[in-house]
Amino acid sequence: MTVVLDIDNGPWAAPDPYHSHPHEQTTYIADGELLFLSEGDEPRHVRAGDLIAVPSGVPHSIQLLSPRARLVDSFNPIREDFLKGE
């Protein structure tokens, strides 16, 4: 499942709370700059053109560093919670 996420309320003073899910995730940063945080790893400053991979079950978070960003997230398996509008 692939979704496009547009964020336009940055920059943020602090990261979002950590979260995890059973899905494998990749995120392509199409526009903007973020700080990507993943439990057990050093924070990564990522920008347009970068790709992030998140294994299943790993707590992670982002902090928007630019005024806006466009993320292209892919999940495996499908995020049923997204289909239900949760």
C-alpha positions as CSV (number, residue, x, y, z in Angstrom):
1,M,0.0,0.0,0.0
2,T,1.4,3.4,-1.0
3,V,0.1,6.7,0.4
4,V,1.1,10.3,-0.1
5,L,1.3,12.5,3.0
6,D,1.4,16.3,2.8
7,I,2.5,18.1,5.9
8,D,2.3,21.9,6.0
9,N,2.5,23.1,9.6
10,G,6.3,23.2,10.1
11,P,8.8,23.6,11.3
12,W,8.0,21.7,14.5
13,A,9.7,22.6,17.8
14,A,9.8,18.9,18.8
15,P,9.3,15.4,17.2
16,D,6.0,13.6,17.1
17,P,5.7,10.9,19.8
18,Y,7.3,7.6,18.8
19,H,5.0,4.9,17.4
20,S,5.3,1.5,15.9
21,H,3.2,-0.9,13.8
22,P,3.5,-4.5,12.5
23,H,4.0,-3.2,8.9
24,E,7.3,-2.8,7.1
25,Q,7.5,0.8,5.9
26,T,9.5,2.8,3.4
27,T,9.2,6.5,3.1
28,Y,10.5,8.6,0.2
29,I,10.9,12.3,0.9
30,A,9.5,14.0,-2.2
31,D,9.8,17.5,-0.7
32,G,11.0,19.1,2.5
33,E,13.3,18.3,5.3
34,L,12.8,16.1,8.4
35,L,14.6,14.7,11.3
36,F,14.0,10.9,11.3
37,L,14.3,9.1,14.7
38,S,14.3,5.4,15.1
39,E,14.8,3.6,18.4
40,G,18.4,2.4,18.7
41,D,19.7,4.6,15.9
42,E,21.2,8.1,15.7
43,P,18.7,10.7,14.4
44,R,19.0,11.3,10.6
45,H,18.5,14.6,8.8
46,V,16.7,13.7,5.6
47,R,15.6,15.8,2.7
48,A,14.0,15.6,-0.7
49,G,15.3,12.5,-2.6
50,D,16.1,10.5,0.5
51,L,14.5,7.1,1.4
52,I,13.9,5.7,4.9
53,A,13.2,2.0,5.7
54,V,11.5,1.0,8.9
55,P,11.3,-2.6,9.9
56,S,8.2,-4.1,11.4
57,G,7.7,-3.2,15.1
58,V,10.5,-0.6,15.4
59,P,9.4,2.6,17.2
60,H,10.1,5.7,15.1
61,S,9.2,9.3,14.8
62,I,9.7,12.4,12.6
63,Q,10.3,16.1,13.3
64,L,9.4,18.5,10.4
65,L,12.3,20.9,9.9
66,S,10.9,22.8,6.9
67,P,7.6,24.7,6.4
68,R,6.2,21.7,4.5
69,A,7.0,18.2,3.3
70,R,5.6,15.6,1.0
71,L,6.2,12.0,2.0
72,V,5.4,8.9,-0.1
73,D,4.9,6.0,2.4
74,S,4.7,2.4,1.4
75,F,3.5,-0.3,3.8
76,N,3.5,-4.1,3.7
77,P,1.1,-5.6,4.4
78,I,-1.7,-3.1,3.7
79,R,-2.6,-0.7,6.5
80,E,-6.2,-1.7,7.2
81,D,-6.5,1.1,9.7
82,F,-5.9,3.6,6.8
83,L,-8.7,2.1,4.8
84,K,-11.1,2.5,7.7
85,G,-10.2,6.2,8.1
86,E,-8.8,5.8,11.6
